Amino acid sequence: MAEGLTAARLLRDVGLMPDGPMPWGRPVPARGPGVFVVELPGPLATAPIELTRVGKWIERVPSLTLDGLRPSSRALAARLATFWLPSQVVLYVGATTASVGGRIAALQQTELGDRRPHAGGHWLHTLRVLPTTRLWWASTDAVEEYEDALLSAFAAGVPSSEIEAHGPDAVVLPFAVLRRPTGERRTTGLAGSLLAESTVPAPPPTRVVVLPDGDAEGARGEPPPSRTRPRTTTGAVTGRPSGTARVARGAAGNAAAAAPRSATPAGAAPATGSGTGNRLTAGGVDRLQAELDELVAVHRPEVVGRIRAAKELGDLKENADYAAAREEQSFLEGRIQAIEARLRTAVIADIPAAGAGADIGSRVTVEVDGVEMTYELVGSAEANPAAGRLSIASPVGKALIGASAGTDVAVTTPRGPVAYRVIAVE
């Protein structure tokens, strides 16, 4: 093809009735789910990238890197230009299960580097010809299926000479599209191109005291107590712990403080593992990395292949094989993201020193009711009792923290207290 498909032709080719066009910046009168396409009035031989906008983008986002380094405006603009397809007028294909008009408005209002209202297609904002672009859209409930079909039809319309210029393994997509719904991503070399998510601090813990009827202040007609409290010379309120002891505790901490001192096993250190966050053992990190490698290198290509094969069977709306493959892909991508998040924030626990007592990473052999069992104490994310990996957040795991060989540990269970005899700690 000498010229690529127009947006209207692209929508018709996948079986949708196009609406539009609407100039960029005008409200789009579409309130339901559907897909939409951004196109140029005609093809351009070179990428119309505005160098000033690229420079402001770099200044706004300190985390933006190109091939691992902070780029100059010209270097980043040159990299973006390598993804320009001179014969194509379609710049972006989007989809939403909510309001097409609302999604387009959010895309138009999002500045380069911002995550919200919607960062999809943010490369569009690097173009100086953006005000001349047009919007087409079509209503459909099968938004992901038709988004994928549109991108496939687009790729089929790109001349082989332009595909070869990007390499045989390149993912062919419109200029401002960075990934397909099936998970295939364009390799750009860019990282951290959006501002970090703002984190909202968790509200401080609250303590609610429930009093029996008639025990509230003033219930019997007595005068209200004075609200002025004497202070000690250190500035702490009388009757409250001072210094580092004045730390808010959750329900577990309050219960521990209220328990009798005799509940703590003799010779055991305070349970330091209860607030572990994302602590992992070295073995746990290796297991998660191995699972991630298998999901990415083996299972993801298999699912993508099944989706492609199912698409060839016919109508996407009535295609059970396609729907099953997409559902499996959804679970797969969710698991991949969960593992990647755990590995990014993981803190590898140090192996406890000899004689320091059990902690995360220790192998503890215990005897209970005459039966010996060996547990490896691990974080919650890698617990697997069937494989002998015991979470330090579990009742038994909490009780074993700090225990040493020869210690007797009492664990409270629904059946009552159970005595564990620690035989060895490795």
N, C-alpha and C positions, 0 to 999 in steps of 0.2 A: 504493500500500500504506500502511495506517495504521501498521503495525509492520514492522520489518525481519525478514529471515530469521534463524532461530536457527542455531546452529553445526551441529547435527545435520541440519537441513533443508538447509543449504548444502552439506554434504558429500554428502548423498544426491542433490542436484540435479545434481552433476557426475559422478555414477556411482560414488561411493565408499561403503563400508560404515563408518559411524562407530563408534568405540569411546569409552566414557566415560559420564557425565562424571566428572571427578576434580577435587576442590577445589584451588584454588591453594595451592602449598606442599607438596602430597603427591607422593611419587614416582609417576611415570607408568610402568606396566609395558609399555613398548614399546621393543624393542631394535633394531628394523630401521629402514630408511628410510621416510619418509612425510611427511605434512602434518599440521598441528595448528592449532586455532583456540581463541582465548581469548574468552570471552563473559561478559556481565553476566547476573544472574538476570532482569533486566527493563530496559526502556529508561528513561533518565533525561533530564529536560528540559534540565538544565544540566550542564556538565562538572564532575565532582567532583575538582577539582585541589587538592592540598594545598599551600598557599602556603609553608609551612615547608620542605618538600622541595625546592621550586623554588629557594628562597633558598640552601639548602645546595649545590645543584647549581651555582649561579652562583659560590659561594665556592670550590668544589673545582676548577673549570675556569676558569683565568684567561683562556683564549683564547675563551670563549663570547661571541658578539656577536649582537645582534638588529638587523638593517638596518645593520650596520657599527658599531654602538655597544654599549657595555656596558649591559645592561638592568637595570632594577630587578626585584624578584621579581614585583610586580604587573604590570609590562609584559609579562614573559615568560609569566606565567600567563594573561594576557588573550589573548596571541597563540595559545597552545596551545588555549585554549577556542574559538577561531574554527574549529577543525577538528573540533569535536564534532558528531556527528550525532544529534539527540535521539531519532529513531525507531529507531535501530539498537542491537542488543545485542552484535554482534561487534566486538571491539576490536582484534584482531590475527590475522593469518594468517601462519604460518611453515612452513618446509619444511627438510628435511635429508636428505642422502644417507647419513648415518651412523645414529645412534640417536636416535629421536624423544624417548625418555625422557631421554637425555643432553643433548640440545639444550634441552629445556624446563628441566631442572635448571640448566644453565648460564645460561639467560635469567633464571631466578629469583634466582640468586646474584650477578648483576652489578649493582653499585651505579650510580646515576646518574653519568654522566661517565666510567666505566670502559669500556675496550675489551674486556676479557676478564673472565670466560670467554666471554661472547657479548653483544654490545651491541645485537642486533636487538630491536626493540620496546622500547627503553629509555624511551619516553614512558609506558609502563605504570606505571613506578615513580613518576610524579608524582601518581597517583590515590590518594585515601584509601580508595576502595572496592576496592582490588586484592585483599585477602584474601577478598572475597565472590565473586570471579570463578570460573569453571569452565573446565576444559580438555577438549576433544574432539580426537580424532586418528583417522587412517586410514592404513593401510599401503599403500605403492605404491612402485614403482621409478621411475616417471615423475614425480619430485617437482616439477620446474620447470613441467612442463606442467599438472599439477593445481593447483599454487599459482596460476598465471596464470588457470586456469579458475575457481578459487574467487573470486579478486579480481574477475573479470568478472561472475560471478553476483552478488557482493555489490553492485557498482555498479549492476547492473540492478534491484536491489531498493530502491534509495534513491529516495524521492519526488522528483519534479521540483522541488517548491518548495524542498527543501533543496539540490539541485544548483544551482539558480539563485542561491541565497544565497551560494554560493562562487564564482560567476562561470561563464560559459559555457566557458572554457578550463581550468577547474580539473580536476585529476586526482582522481577520486573514489576514496577508499581508506578502510579502517577507521582509527580514530583513531591507532593506534600504528604504522601501516605508512607508510613514507616514500617507497617506490619500488616499481614493479612489476618483475617479472623481465624484462620487455621493455625496460627502461631508462627508462621514463617516471617522472619524479620530481615529488614534491609541492613547490611553491614555498612555503617557510616563512619565509624571511628570517633563519633561524638559521644560524650558521657557527661552526666550532670547538667544537661541543658535546661532544666527547669529548677526554679527555686525550691528549696527544701520545704517540706510540709511544716507548717507552724504547729507546735505541740501545745496543747492546753494542759496546764498542770492539774493533777488530780485534786479534788477538793479534800480538805483535811478531814480525818476521820472524826466522826461524831460519837458521842456516848449518850445513850438514852437510859434513864433510870426510871423504871416502872414502880410506882408506889401503890400500896393497897388503898382502897377507897377510905377516905377520912384521914390519911396520913400526909396529905399535901399541906404546904405552908398556909396557915390561916384557916384551915378547915374547921378547927374547933374554936375559932374566935380569938386565938392568941395574937398578940401584936407581931407584925412582920419583923424578922431579924434584921439587924443592921447589915448594910451591904459594904461597909467599910471594913477591910481586913488588915490587921497589923502585918507589917512586913519585917522580915529579919534584916540584919545589917548587910546581908549579901544581896538584898533586893528580891529574894524569892518569896512568894506568898506562903504564909504560915499554913502548915498542914499539907503542902504539896511538895513533891520531890523537886530538888533544884539541880542546876547544871545539866549534864548530859542525861540525867535520869528523867528529865521532863520531856520525854519523847512519846508521841502519840502511838498507841498500840491498837492493833485490830482486835477482832473477837478472839483470835487464837492467843494473842499476847495477854489479853485480860484474863482469859481462862487459866493461862499458865500462872499468872500472878496470884490468882485467887486459890490455886490448888495448894494443899498442904506441902510443906517442905519435904516431908518424908517420901513424897511421890518421886523425887529425883533420885535415881540410882546412886548408890554410894560409889564415889570415885569417878563418876561420869562428869564430863565437862558440859557446860551449857550447850544446848542444841544450836549450833551455828548454821546448820544447813537448811533451816526452814524458810529462810528468805533468799533462796539461791538465784532467783531471776532465771537467766538462761545459761547456767553453768553446765558444762558438758565435760565428760571425760575425754581423753585423747582417743580412746577406742570408739566412743560415741560419735565424735567428729568424723572419724574414718568411715563408720557405718553409714552416716548420713551422706557423706560425699560419694560413697560407692552407690548408694541408692539414687542420688541425684544424677550421677553419670549414666546409670542404666536408663533412667527415665528420659533423659535428654537425647542420648545417643541411640537407644534401641526403641523404646516404646513410643516416643513422640513421632519419629518417622513412620512407624507402623500405622499409627492412628491417622496421620496426614495421608498416607497411601490409601487407607480404607475410605477416607472422605472423598478423595479424588475418584476412586473406583465407584463409589456409591453415586456420585454426581452424574456419572455416565449412564445410570440406569433410567433416568427420566425426571419427571416432575418432582421438584424438591419438597413441595408441600406434602405429598403423599408417599414420600420415600422413607420407609422405615429403617433401611440400612443406613441412610444418611443421618437420620435423627439419632440412631443409636451410637453411631461413630462420633457425632458432635457432642453427645452427652458424655461419652467416655473421655473425649478430649477435654471437656470442661473439668472433670474430676482430675485428670492428669495434670493440666496446667495449674489447678489449685494446689495440688501436692507439690509440684515443682516450686511454686512461689512460696509455699510454707517452709520447705526445706531451705531455700535460698535465704529467707528471712532469718531462720534459726542460725544458719552458718554465719550470716553477716553480724549478728549480735552475740554470737557465742563467746563465752569466757571459759577457756580451758582450765579446769581445776588442777591445782598442783597436787602431786601425789603426797599423801601424808607422810611425815617423817616417822621412822621407826620408833615405837613407843609413845607416839603422840596421841593415840586413841583413834578410833574409827572415824572416817569422814568420807566425803564423796571421792570415789576412786578406790576405796579400800575393799578387800575381799574378807568377809567376816564369816567364820564358821561358828554356828550356834547349836546348842542342844535344847530341844523342847520336847517334853513328854518322852524322853529316852531316844529321840530320833535326831541325828545330826544333819544339818543343812548348811550349805554355803551360799552366801549372797554377795553380789557385787553392788555396792552402794553407788547409785547414779542419780542424775537429775531427772526431773519428771518427764522431760522430752524423750529420754531414751529408756524409760522403764519398761521391763518385760519380765514379769514374774515367772513365766513359763521357761524363760531362758536363764533364770537366776539373777536378773538385774532388778534390784529393788530400789524404788524411789525413796529418797530421803525425806520426801513430803508425806510418805505413808506412815501409819502409826508405828509399825515395826522399825522402819527406817529412821524415824525421828528418835525412837528410843535407843537405837544403836549408835547414834552420833556421840562421839567422845568416849565410847566404851572401850575397854581394853581386855585382854585375855584374863579370865578368871572372874569377870564382873557378872553379877546377876542383874538382869534387866527385867522390869515388870512392864508389860504392855497391856493397856486397857482395850479390850475388845467387846463387842456386843454380848458375848457369853460371859464376860467378866475378866478379871486380870489373868494374864498368862505369863508365867515365868520363863525367861530365856536365859540360858547359861552361855556366856561367850567363851568359846574354846580357843579360838585363835583369831588374830587380826593381821592381815598381810597388806 
